[in-house]
Amino acid sequence: MDEDETVDETGAAALGRRIRARRGRMSQDTLSRRIGFHRTRISKAENGDVPSADLCAALDDYWQTGGELAGWQSRLEAGRDGGGVAETDRRQVFELSAAGLIAADTYRRRARLNPDALTLAELDDAVDGHAAVFTTTPHAVLAPRVYRTWQSAERLLDAGAKSRAQVNLTQIAGYSAYMLSRLAFNLGDQAASRRFVAQAGDHADQIDDPVLTASMAAMSSTLAFYSHQYTEAAEIARRAPDHLYTRARLAAYEARALAALGDAVGTREALNRMRRAVIDVPARPGSSPFGPATAESFTAGVLARLGAGDEAEPLARAAVDAFDRERAVGFEDHGHAVVVLATTLVRRGRPDAAEAARLGMRALAILAASPTYTVISHAERLATDLAGYGSLPEVVDFRERLTAVSRPALMDG
């Protein structure tokens, strides 16, 4: 090996290390999808092979490195060729000049398609706005708004946005798809919910966003749970990426699935993890924050399922009080808390079916303005618990009112 070859190899290895450092924690597969080059070409470049000029140009464009990698690659090629220009090289220069003109035209076309900063900012604001009012706006009202945001982002992605805008748009589309999945589920359309989960999952894979991935896992666990696939629901929640924002909700979803399976020890262990992870922070895109009142209500509901109604009742009362006094907000969680309290009254040592039925009526009043599939499901389960008390007037009234509750409809308003 002569001196020139040694220098060339060292330079290629250094370039490979530079590319690897730029990639950071992103997988080669993810980078491959984003720049449109096969993973093996990225791997070879990182392992010391001199990469092609087009690969380096794509990486420069993606990372906005101002031609650093392409310039490095060009110097390596010049050094390897000894600086001479053969006839073949002249033809390549000529061909590359023509290719450069094509590249310029392509750039101008993509620039015209690329969303401007104002459009991106407006879509970002829209997603943040949807998240901020998610728990307080009736689902049938919110769903069309989120759908329009999702559709706008998807159209811009299909139009061929450049890499930096593409990441932003993918995030916007991903979080919008997650919200639409959750809205569709609570509006009674599980088929649409599963389709939007798939969309959200695809976008999450492209941008390595742990909150979006974890939120999508929470939704998938919910779909499995309400389809009575309790083992799958627990596994999905357990395997989800760990993030401070979603940790409590996923532990809660694991606990409810384990309770349905009759695993009292596992349920209580998951509930303890949920309590330790409870946060009280402003809403952001993704799963809604799992605050203290929601955690108390959820714990009470899970314990009631295990038959521990006496232990659950004080927690349920505290949760209802927090929502009644507006220390906690969210019509769905408020409705859940009221139904959970009613359930604890039926499942405690000395049942109070009449009071449970009155609480059930109160939950139905919340549903009248903002019907959701989950609260309706819990109310129906309460009606089953009250089946043995069918002669009580309060129970008769509750069961009759429940049959008259209007089911939610997707995209009303």
C-alpha positions as CSV (number, residue, x, y, z in Angstrom):
1,M,0.0,0.0,0.0
2,D,1.5,3.4,-1.0
3,E,1.2,6.7,0.8
4,D,-1.7,8.0,-1.3
5,E,-3.8,4.9,-0.6
6,T,-3.2,5.3,3.2
7,V,-4.3,8.9,3.1
8,D,-7.3,8.0,1.0
9,E,-8.4,5.2,3.4
10,T,-8.0,7.4,6.4
11,G,-10.0,10.1,4.8
12,A,-12.8,7.8,3.9
13,A,-12.9,6.3,7.4
14,A,-13.0,9.8,8.9
15,L,-15.9,10.7,6.5
16,G,-17.7,7.5,7.6
17,R,-17.3,8.5,11.2
18,R,-18.7,11.9,10.5
19,I,-21.8,10.4,8.8
20,R,-22.3,8.1,11.8
21,A,-22.0,10.9,14.2
22,R,-24.5,13.0,12.3
23,R,-27.0,10.1,12.3
24,G,-26.8,9.9,16.1
25,R,-29.5,7.6,17.6
26,M,-31.5,7.4,14.4
27,S,-31.4,3.9,12.8
28,Q,-29.9,3.4,9.4
29,D,-33.3,2.1,8.2
30,T,-35.0,5.4,9.3
31,L,-32.3,7.5,7.6
32,S,-32.7,5.3,4.5
33,R,-36.4,6.1,4.2
34,R,-35.9,9.8,4.7
35,I,-33.2,10.3,2.1
36,G,-34.3,7.6,-0.4
37,F,-31.0,5.6,-0.4
38,H,-30.8,1.9,0.5
39,R,-29.5,1.2,4.0
40,T,-26.5,-0.8,2.7
41,R,-25.1,2.3,1.0
42,I,-25.3,4.2,4.2
43,S,-23.7,1.2,6.1
44,K,-20.8,1.0,3.6
45,A,-20.2,4.7,3.8
46,E,-20.1,4.6,7.6
47,N,-17.7,1.6,7.5
48,G,-15.1,3.5,5.4
49,D,-16.1,2.9,1.7
50,V,-16.0,6.2,-0.2
51,P,-19.6,7.1,-0.7
52,S,-21.1,8.3,-3.9
53,A,-21.5,12.0,-4.6
54,D,-25.3,11.7,-4.8
55,L,-25.5,10.0,-1.4
56,C,-23.4,12.8,0.2
57,A,-25.5,15.5,-1.5
58,A,-28.7,13.9,-0.2
59,L,-27.2,13.7,3.3
60,D,-26.1,17.4,3.1
61,D,-29.6,18.4,2.0
62,Y,-31.2,16.4,4.8
63,W,-28.9,17.7,7.6
64,Q,-28.5,21.1,6.0
65,T,-24.7,20.9,6.3
66,G,-23.9,23.3,3.5
67,G,-22.2,20.8,1.2
68,E,-19.7,19.6,3.9
69,L,-20.1,15.9,3.1
70,A,-20.2,16.4,-0.7
71,G,-17.0,18.5,-0.5
72,W,-15.3,15.9,1.6
73,Q,-16.3,13.2,-0.9
74,S,-15.1,15.2,-3.8
75,R,-11.6,15.7,-2.2
76,L,-11.4,12.0,-1.6
77,E,-12.3,11.2,-5.2
78,A,-9.7,13.7,-6.5
79,G,-7.0,12.3,-4.2
80,R,-7.8,8.8,-5.4
81,D,-7.5,9.8,-9.0
82,G,-4.2,11.6,-8.5
83,G,-5.6,14.9,-9.7
84,G,-5.4,14.0,-13.4
85,V,-8.3,14.4,-15.8
86,A,-8.7,11.7,-18.3
87,E,-11.0,11.7,-21.3
88,T,-13.5,9.6,-19.4
89,D,-13.5,12.1,-16.6
90,R,-14.2,14.9,-19.1
91,R,-17.2,13.0,-20.3
92,Q,-18.4,12.5,-16.7
93,V,-17.9,16.2,-16.1
94,F,-20.1,17.0,-19.1
95,E,-22.7,14.5,-18.0
96,L,-22.7,15.8,-14.5
97,S,-23.2,19.4,-15.8
98,A,-26.3,18.2,-17.6
99,A,-27.4,16.4,-14.5
100,G,-26.8,19.5,-12.5
101,L,-29.3,21.4,-14.7
102,I,-31.8,18.7,-14.1
103,A,-31.2,18.9,-10.4
104,A,-31.7,22.7,-10.4
105,D,-35.0,22.3,-12.1
106,T,-36.0,19.6,-9.6
107,Y,-35.1,21.8,-6.8
108,R,-37.1,24.7,-8.1
109,R,-40.1,22.4,-8.6
110,R,-39.8,21.0,-5.0
111,A,-39.3,24.5,-3.7
112,R,-42.6,25.6,-5.2
113,L,-44.3,22.6,-3.6
114,N,-42.6,23.0,-0.3
115,P,-44.9,24.6,2.4
116,D,-43.9,28.0,3.6
117,A,-43.0,28.7,7.2
118,L,-46.3,30.3,7.9
119,T,-48.3,27.2,6.7
120,L,-46.1,25.0,8.9
121,A,-46.5,27.3,11.9
122,E,-50.3,27.3,11.4
123,L,-50.5,23.5,11.3
124,D,-48.3,23.2,14.3
125,D,-50.5,25.7,16.2
126,A,-53.6,23.7,15.1
127,V,-52.2,20.4,16.5
128,D,-51.3,22.1,19.8
129,G,-54.8,23.7,19.9
130,H,-56.5,20.4,19.3
131,A,-54.5,18.8,22.1
132,A,-55.3,21.7,24.5
133,V,-59.1,21.3,24.1
134,F,-59.2,17.6,23.5
135,T,-60.8,16.7,26.9
136,T,-63.2,19.6,27.0
137,T,-64.6,19.8,23.5
138,P,-67.3,17.4,22.4
139,H,-65.8,14.8,20.1
140,A,-68.2,15.2,17.3
141,V,-67.3,18.9,17.2
142,L,-63.5,18.4,17.4
143,A,-63.3,15.5,15.0
144,P,-63.8,17.5,11.8
145,R,-61.3,20.1,12.9
146,V,-58.6,17.5,13.5
147,Y,-59.4,15.8,10.3
148,R,-58.8,19.0,8.3
149,T,-55.4,19.4,10.0
150,W,-54.5,15.8,9.2
151,Q,-55.6,16.1,5.6
152,S,-53.6,19.3,5.0
153,A,-50.4,17.7,6.4
154,E,-50.9,14.5,4.3
155,R,-51.5,16.5,1.1
156,L,-48.3,18.5,1.6
157,L,-46.4,15.3,2.3
158,D,-47.8,13.7,-0.9
159,A,-46.8,16.8,-2.8
160,G,-43.1,16.1,-2.0
161,A,-42.1,18.5,0.7
162,K,-38.3,18.8,1.3
163,S,-36.7,16.8,4.1
164,R,-36.8,19.4,6.9
165,A,-40.4,20.3,6.3
166,Q,-41.2,16.6,5.8
167,V,-40.1,15.8,9.3
168,N,-42.4,18.6,10.7
169,L,-45.3,17.6,8.5
170,T,-44.9,13.9,9.4
171,Q,-45.1,14.8,13.1
172,I,-48.2,16.9,12.5
173,A,-49.9,14.2,10.4
174,G,-48.9,11.5,13.0
175,Y,-50.3,13.3,16.0
176,S,-53.4,14.3,14.0
177,A,-53.9,10.6,13.0
178,Y,-53.5,9.6,16.7
179,M,-56.2,12.1,17.8
180,L,-58.5,10.9,15.0
181,S,-58.0,7.3,16.1
182,R,-59.0,8.2,19.6
183,L,-61.9,10.4,18.5
184,A,-63.2,7.6,16.1
185,F,-63.0,5.1,18.9
186,N,-65.0,7.2,21.3
187,L,-67.5,8.0,18.6
188,G,-68.2,4.3,18.1
189,D,-66.2,3.6,14.9
190,Q,-63.5,1.1,15.9
191,A,-62.7,0.2,12.2
192,A,-61.8,3.9,11.5
193,S,-59.9,4.0,14.8
194,R,-57.7,1.1,13.7
195,R,-57.0,2.7,10.4
196,F,-55.9,5.9,12.0
197,V,-53.7,3.9,14.5
198,A,-52.0,2.3,11.5
199,Q,-51.4,5.8,10.0
200,A,-50.1,7.2,13.3
201,G,-47.8,4.2,13.7
202,D,-46.3,4.6,10.3
203,H,-45.5,8.2,10.9
204,A,-44.1,7.5,14.3
205,D,-41.7,5.0,12.7
206,Q,-40.5,7.6,10.3
207,I,-39.6,10.3,12.8
208,D,-38.6,8.3,15.9
209,D,-41.0,10.2,18.2
210,P,-41.3,8.3,21.5
211,V,-44.4,10.2,22.7
212,L,-46.3,9.5,19.4
213,T,-45.2,5.9,19.5
214,A,-46.3,5.5,23.1
215,S,-49.6,7.3,22.5
216,M,-50.3,5.0,19.5
217,A,-49.5,2.0,21.8
218,A,-52.0,3.3,24.4
219,M,-54.7,3.5,21.7
220,S,-53.8,0.0,20.4
221,S,-54.1,-1.3,24.0
222,T,-57.5,0.3,24.3
223,L,-58.7,-1.3,21.1
224,A,-57.5,-4.7,22.3
225,F,-59.1,-4.2,25.7
226,Y,-62.5,-3.3,24.5
227,S,-62.3,-6.3,22.1
228,H,-61.8,-8.4,25.2
229,Q,-58.2,-9.3,24.1
230,Y,-56.9,-8.6,27.6
231,T,-53.5,-10.4,27.3
232,E,-52.7,-8.5,24.1
233,A,-53.9,-5.2,25.7
234,A,-51.5,-5.8,28.7
235,E,-48.6,-6.7,26.4
236,I,-49.0,-3.7,24.2
237,A,-49.0,-1.3,27.2
238,R,-46.0,-3.1,28.7
239,R,-43.9,-3.0,25.6
240,A,-44.5,0.6,24.7
241,P,-41.6,3.1,24.8
242,D,-41.1,4.7,28.2
243,H,-41.7,8.5,28.4
244,L,-42.5,10.7,31.4
245,Y,-45.6,12.1,29.6
246,T,-47.2,8.7,28.8
247,R,-45.8,6.5,31.6
248,A,-48.8,6.7,34.0
249,R,-51.4,6.1,31.3
250,L,-49.7,3.0,29.9
251,A,-49.2,1.6,33.4
252,A,-53.0,2.2,34.1
253,Y,-53.9,0.4,30.8
254,E,-51.7,-2.5,31.8
255,A,-53.4,-2.6,35.2
256,R,-57.0,-2.7,33.8
257,A,-56.1,-5.5,31.4
258,L,-54.5,-7.6,34.2
259,A,-57.5,-7.0,36.4
260,A,-59.7,-8.3,33.6
261,L,-57.5,-11.4,33.5
262,G,-57.9,-11.8,37.3
263,D,-54.2,-11.1,38.1
264,A,-54.6,-9.2,41.4
265,V,-50.9,-9.1,42.2
266,G,-49.9,-7.8,38.7
267,T,-52.7,-5.3,38.7
268,R,-51.6,-3.7,42.0
269,E,-48.0,-3.6,40.9
270,A,-49.0,-1.8,37.7
271,L,-51.2,0.6,39.7
272,N,-48.3,1.4,42.0
273,R,-46.2,2.3,38.9
274,M,-49.1,4.4,37.6
275,R,-49.3,6.4,40.9
276,R,-45.5,7.0,40.9
277,A,-45.7,8.4,37.3
278,V,-48.8,10.7,37.7
279,I,-48.1,14.1,36.3
280,D,-50.1,17.3,36.3
281,V,-48.9,19.3,33.3
282,P,-50.5,21.2,30.4
283,A,-51.8,19.0,27.6
284,R,-49.5,18.5,24.6
285,P,-50.1,16.5,21.4
286,G,-50.4,12.8,22.2
287,S,-52.1,11.0,25.1
288,S,-53.8,13.5,27.5
289,P,-52.0,14.1,30.8
290,F,-52.8,11.5,33.5
291,G,-53.4,13.8,36.5
292,P,-54.2,12.9,40.1
293,A,-58.0,12.8,39.7
294,T,-57.9,10.6,36.6
295,A,-55.5,8.3,38.5
296,E,-57.7,8.1,41.5
297,S,-60.8,7.3,39.3
298,F,-58.8,4.7,37.3
299,T,-57.5,3.0,40.5
300,A,-61.0,2.9,41.9
301,G,-62.4,1.4,38.7
302,V,-59.7,-1.3,38.5
303,L,-60.1,-2.2,42.2
304,A,-63.8,-2.4,41.9
305,R,-63.3,-4.9,39.0
306,L,-61.2,-6.9,41.4
307,G,-64.1,-6.9,43.9
308,A,-62.5,-4.4,46.3
309,G,-65.4,-1.9,46.3
310,D,-64.8,-0.8,49.9
311,E,-61.2,0.1,49.2
312,A,-62.1,1.8,45.9
313,E,-65.0,4.0,47.2
314,P,-63.0,6.7,48.9
315,L,-60.8,7.1,45.9
316,A,-63.8,7.3,43.6
317,R,-65.4,10.0,45.8
318,A,-62.2,12.0,45.8
319,A,-62.0,11.9,42.0
320,V,-65.7,12.9,41.5
321,D,-65.2,15.8,44.0
322,A,-62.1,17.0,42.0
323,F,-64.1,17.1,38.8
324,D,-67.2,18.7,40.5
325,R,-65.0,21.5,41.9
326,E,-63.2,21.9,38.6
327,R,-59.8,21.0,40.1
328,A,-59.7,18.5,37.2
329,V,-61.4,18.9,33.8
330,G,-62.5,16.7,31.0
331,F,-66.1,15.5,30.3
332,E,-65.1,11.9,29.5
333,D,-63.0,11.5,32.6
334,H,-65.7,13.2,34.7
335,G,-68.3,10.8,33.3
336,H,-65.9,7.8,34.1
337,A,-65.4,9.0,37.6
338,V,-69.2,9.2,38.3
339,V,-69.8,5.7,36.8
340,V,-66.9,4.3,38.8
341,L,-68.2,5.7,42.0
342,A,-71.6,4.1,41.3
343,T,-69.9,0.8,40.6
344,T,-68.0,0.9,43.9
345,L,-71.3,1.3,45.7
346,V,-72.7,-1.8,44.1
347,R,-69.5,-3.8,44.7
348,R,-68.8,-2.9,48.3
349,G,-69.6,-5.0,51.3
350,R,-73.0,-3.3,51.9
351,P,-74.3,-2.3,48.4
352,D,-76.4,0.8,47.9
353,A,-78.0,0.1,44.6
354,A,-80.4,3.1,44.7
355,E,-77.6,5.6,45.1
356,A,-75.6,3.8,42.4
357,A,-78.5,4.2,40.0
358,R,-78.8,7.9,40.8
359,L,-75.1,8.3,40.0
360,G,-75.7,6.4,36.8
361,M,-78.4,8.9,35.9
362,R,-75.9,11.7,36.6
363,A,-73.4,10.1,34.3
364,L,-76.0,9.9,31.5
365,A,-76.7,13.6,31.9
366,I,-73.0,14.2,31.1
367,L,-73.3,11.9,28.1
368,A,-76.3,13.9,26.8
369,A,-74.0,16.8,25.8
370,S,-70.9,14.8,25.0
371,P,-71.5,11.1,24.3
372,T,-68.5,8.8,24.3
373,Y,-68.3,5.1,23.6
374,T,-66.2,4.3,26.8
375,V,-68.6,6.1,29.2
376,I,-71.6,4.4,27.5
377,S,-69.8,1.0,27.9
378,H,-69.1,1.6,31.6
379,A,-72.7,2.7,32.1
380,E,-74.0,-0.5,30.4
381,R,-71.7,-2.5,32.7
382,L,-73.2,-0.7,35.7
383,A,-76.7,-1.6,34.5
384,T,-75.6,-5.3,34.4
385,D,-74.3,-4.9,38.0
386,L,-77.7,-3.5,39.0
387,A,-79.7,-6.3,37.3
388,G,-80.4,-7.9,40.7
389,Y,-82.0,-4.8,42.0
390,G,-84.5,-4.3,39.1
391,S,-87.5,-3.6,41.4
392,L,-86.0,-0.4,42.7
393,P,-87.5,2.7,41.0
394,E,-84.1,4.3,40.7
395,V,-82.7,1.3,38.9
396,V,-85.8,1.2,36.6
397,D,-85.3,4.8,35.7
398,F,-81.6,4.4,35.1
399,R,-82.0,1.4,32.8
400,E,-84.8,3.1,30.9
401,R,-82.8,6.3,30.4
402,L,-79.7,4.3,29.3
403,T,-81.7,2.6,26.5
404,A,-82.6,6.1,25.3
405,V,-79.1,7.5,25.2
406,S,-78.1,8.5,21.7
407,R,-75.0,6.8,20.4
408,P,-72.2,9.1,19.2
409,A,-71.7,9.7,15.5
410,L,-68.4,10.4,13.8
411,M,-67.9,13.7,12.1
412,D,-71.2,15.4,13.2
413,G,-71.1,19.1,13.2
